[in-house]
Amino acid sequence: MASFNYSKDVAIVGAGGKSGSHMTKFLLDTRKHNVTAITRADSKTKLPQGVNVKQVDYNDPSTISRL
């Protein structure tokens, strides 16, 4: 079994925002992480190729707990 000294799976809220877009790009560029963007269902933000997208409704906590 491989041992890692970093988090392989990373979820980012705001992956297309001012700070989040830079973090997302950096994580993708390392090619060491599975990056998931947590977005609103109505979000029109274009995210980089390779980002998994999980849509949530912040008014419905059950959508968040199913991630």
C-alpha positions as CSV (number, residue, x, y, z in Angstrom):
1,M,0.0,0.0,0.0
2,A,1.4,3.4,-1.0
3,S,2.1,6.0,1.7
4,F,1.5,9.7,1.1
5,N,2.5,12.7,3.1
6,Y,-0.2,14.9,1.5
7,S,-4.0,14.8,1.0
8,K,-4.8,13.0,-2.3
9,D,-8.5,14.0,-2.4
10,V,-9.2,17.7,-2.0
11,A,-12.5,19.5,-2.1
12,I,-12.6,23.3,-2.6
13,V,-15.5,25.6,-2.0
14,G,-15.1,28.6,-4.3
15,A,-12.8,26.8,-6.8
16,G,-13.6,29.4,-9.5
17,G,-13.2,32.5,-7.2
18,K,-10.3,34.9,-6.8
19,S,-8.4,32.7,-4.3
20,G,-9.9,29.4,-5.0
21,S,-9.1,29.5,-8.7
22,H,-5.4,29.8,-7.9
23,M,-5.5,27.0,-5.4
24,T,-7.3,24.8,-7.8
25,K,-4.8,25.4,-10.6
26,F,-1.9,24.7,-8.3
27,L,-3.4,21.5,-7.1
28,L,-4.1,20.3,-10.6
29,D,-0.7,21.2,-11.8
30,T,1.0,19.0,-9.2
31,R,-0.9,16.0,-10.7
32,K,-1.0,14.5,-7.2
33,H,-4.5,15.3,-6.2
34,N,-8.1,14.5,-7.1
35,V,-9.7,18.0,-7.0
36,T,-13.4,18.4,-6.4
37,A,-15.2,21.7,-6.7
38,I,-18.3,22.2,-4.5
39,T,-20.6,24.5,-6.4
40,R,-24.1,25.9,-6.3
41,A,-26.4,24.2,-8.8
42,D,-26.9,27.5,-10.6
43,S,-23.2,28.3,-10.9
44,K,-22.1,29.3,-14.3
45,T,-18.4,29.3,-13.4
46,K,-16.1,27.5,-15.9
47,L,-13.7,25.2,-14.1
48,P,-10.5,23.7,-15.4
49,Q,-10.5,20.3,-17.0
50,G,-9.8,17.6,-14.5
51,V,-11.9,19.1,-11.7
52,N,-14.8,17.0,-10.4
53,V,-17.9,19.0,-9.7
54,K,-20.4,18.4,-6.9
55,Q,-23.4,20.6,-6.8
56,V,-25.0,21.5,-3.5
57,D,-27.9,23.6,-2.3
58,Y,-26.7,25.5,0.7
59,N,-30.3,25.8,1.9
60,D,-30.6,22.0,2.0
61,P,-28.0,20.5,4.3
62,S,-28.8,17.0,3.1
63,T,-27.1,17.9,-0.3
64,I,-23.9,18.7,1.5
65,S,-23.9,15.6,3.7
66,R,-24.2,13.3,0.6
67,L,-20.8,14.4,-0.7
